[in-house]
Each structure stands twice: as C-alpha cells, then as structure tokens.
Amino acid sequence: MSIARHHAEWLSLLEISGPFLSMPVLLEVFPQGLDAVDPALAQTLRAAYEEWADNQGGLAPEAAIHQAWLEFVLAQILELPDDVTAVGQAIPESIKATLAEHGETIRPDWLVVDPVTRKPLLLIHTYAPTQDLGKVVPHRNWKASPAARMTELLHSTAVPLGLVTNGEQWLLVAAKAGETTGYASWYAGLWLEERLTLRAFRSLLGAGRFFGVPDNQTLPALLHASAKDQHELTDQLGYQVRRAVEILVQAVDRADQDRGRALLVGVAEKQLYEAALTVMMRLVFLLTAEERGLLLLGDPIYDQYYAISTLRAQLRAQADLHGEEVLERGFDAWCRLLATFRAVYGGIQHETLTLPAYGGSLFDPDRFPFLEGRASNPVQESSGEPVGERWRVDTAVPLPINNRTTLHLLEALQILRVKVPGGGGAEARRLSFRALDIEQIGHVYEGLLDHEARRATEPLLGLVG
C-alpha cells in the first residue's frame, strides 16, 4: 500500500465534518505513515476497554470506572503527563464561556497547557456514556449538543482545539475564530478492530504532537496548513455541481424530445438552465440545513419520505443491489425532491409531521412551474407581477426525471472525487454540509456563474443573495 493510500484509508474510517487534515500535509508530516502502536499497549487497551464497556453496559454502571477509563486514555494512550494537564479547580477562571442569555457558564473538565508558557492548547470536556455527542444535553439551560457547547467554549477562549468524549466517542473540535469549524470522531471500539484509527488518534492527539515537534508540525499548525488545501475541495465541488446541472438539463431535454417537444412548450433555453441551477442550489441549502439540525432530520417520517440527506443512500442501496439501470425505470425520487421543495416553502401541518413555512423565492414552486409539469402563467411572465399561489390549485404532473439521474445529482453534491497524490485515480470522500460556510457555498455559486451559460443565470443573483 502506498503512503497516500495508507492515509486515505484511515481518513475514511473516521467521521469527519468540515475542514480536517489534507493529503499533502499528511504526506509531508507522516511520509512513512502514522506512528506505530506497541502491541503490549494495544493489549492493555483492549482489557481496559472491555472492563469499562461491560461495567457501563450493565445494570449498575459505576462513575468511578468511567472516570478511570477516561484517565487511562488520556494518560496511557495519549501520554499526557501531569505537568501539562489541569483538572477541575486547577483550571484558570478565565477558561470559560459565559452565556448570559441562557444563564449558563461552560467550563472544560481538563486543560492541556504548554509546559513552559502555560498557554492553553487543548480543552477537554467529558460526559456520561449515555450522552450522544450530537444531541442536546438534558437539564441544561442552553439546549445544545456537547459538540456545539465545545465550539462555543473554543470561540470564547480563543483556544483552537477541543476534545469531547463520552468514553466511546472521542470528538476532536477545531474551532478558530473566522474559520470553518472542523469535527473528527474516533470510536474506542473501533480502535480494537481497525488499528489504523488508534494509530491516528495517538499520532494526532498524543503529547508528542503538541510538545515533541517543531511549531509548524503541531496539530493546530497542521490544521491551519490544511485549510489552504480545502480550496481545492471546494473547486472540485463546484466542478461536480456544474456537471450535475448539465446532466439535469440533458435529462429534461431528453424527456421533452421523447414526448414530441410537448413538455417544455414556451420554456426558453435560458429558463431551463436557470431552473436546473436553482434545483442544485435548493439541494445545497437543504443538505446544509438538515445536517445543522434546522429541519426535521431524525424524524422517521421525514427521513423516509422527505429528507435529502438520506435519499442518496436509499437510491445507492437499490443501485448496488440491482444495478443502476433499474433506477431508470423509477421516477419517484424526483417527485420526492419536488415535495420537499414545496414543504420547505409552504410548510407541513399534519398530526404526524409539522414544519413551518419558510417561503422565500428560492423554493417558490411557481418560479419554475414546468419542473412540476404545470404550465407557466403568461400574465406573470409578461408583467412580472405575482398572480397568487397557483401551485396550490394547479394539477402537477412532474417531469419524468428518472431515479438514476436524481442519484447522480445527489452524488455530485455528497460524494467528492478527490485525487490521491502519487497516482491511482481518485478517492470517493463523503462531503458533510454541517460545517460548510457561506463563503464556500458562495465560491461554488461563483463557479456556476463562470460557466458557459452565465448569461442565463443573472436573475439568480437576487434569488440566492
């Protein structure tokens, strides 16, 4: 295995959201691969983990055993000595985030400092094994997850790195003011099954990465250097989105041709491209909103019938089982997209699902009625004046966009094809929209405006501005 493949493999085993370590940086700092783990330490880790997991999963979990496990990982796996850590009352009073509007103050449980300057380098916050790090912490004034709470703490203290754990999940949070927050998760159970993840955990978060290397090779420095490489990923996303717009335009044109040019009567080429671009921007918005918890992702009904984030996996599972050609005979995924667009615009009021109406021109079904198989209103087109919400009363027969096309649209957004240094093609990397900031979205949009059909997209400047 090449060193690039080595790094690509362990990166794929982590849960990463937002900016993290880029391949060029990893190849420069770890040219021989990640640091090895002594087999005796791995054996001790297994015994400690199994003792902790058995106790915490039993009828009478002990807080002392949970605490001992956390201390074992920090002291033995990360090798953080006592002279660089502060606990409880030893943590300076200034290391806190005061949320006056919620009547709450957030403090870390551990603090890692520079042994010479005593400058804070890493904040650590621990939780019970039952606490999901992505869900709201109960019985607190501020209804936020451990990940969000650590992000706020880092911003308030200007410390660049935080580590949040419930014993099983170990979540690294990189939150620097003015930059996109990055998240990377390790799982203790996976350390035993996929030794590469343990090597990555020790190599990146161990004491040696903070104190035993030059300043430009510490973990904060590596993350900063990698941020520059993120622009390449954004460029790749922009390229994939442009390609997806072309695929959608071609699919619509093909369907129109098959129906004797009866589907797009009165629709100009400019409108068609503008509509395709709008669909992609709607999807970007929805993926971002869902992953940030702004919609109903997690509700079983929403996940099954409306969510954009889960639709790609559902279609890909069908394609892997029966072949992508089978997807060409289904058209329900496109209808699901249109239904979600309508739901965001007009809201849902039902006993099993409730969603407020967000409105906005981006999701207005009457902006491009032909996407739903509805005729454009000549009065509205000629005068520019709204004529009421026709989408609520007009019969809709959506364009016959097959499921294979819809899958390709979603994969263009959610799966990045990233070139691996040293040859060997490209790696497929899932893109998370949770930490995608407005500048990155804007960069993608600017790329679309630079496309050959730029002249057809000028009206969208006001649409998404």
Buried (B, 14 or more C-beta within 10 A) or exposed (E): EBBBEBBBBBBEBBBBBBBBBBBBBBBEBBEEBBBEBEEEBBEBBEEBBEBBBEBBEEEEBEEEBBEBBBBBBBBEBBBBEEEBBBBEEEBEEEBBBEBEEEEBEBBBBBBBBEEEEEEBBBBBBBBEBEBEBBEBBEEEEBEBBBBBBBBBBBBBBEBBBBBBBBBBBBBBBBBBEEBBBBBBBBBBBBBBEBBBBBBBBBBBBBBBBBBEBEEEBBBBBBBBBBBEBBEBBBEBBBBBBBEBBBBBBEBBBBBBEEEEEEBBEEBEEBBBBBBBBBBBBBBBBBBBBBBBBEBBBEBEEBBEBBBBBBBBEBBBEBBEEEEBEEBEEBBEBBBBBBBBBBBBBBEBEEEEBEBEEBEEBBBBBBBBBBBBBBEBBEEBEEEEEEEEEBBEEBEBEBBBBBBBBBBBBBBBBBBBBBBBBEEEEEBEBEBBBBBBBEEBBEBBBEBBBEBEBEEBBEBBEEBBE
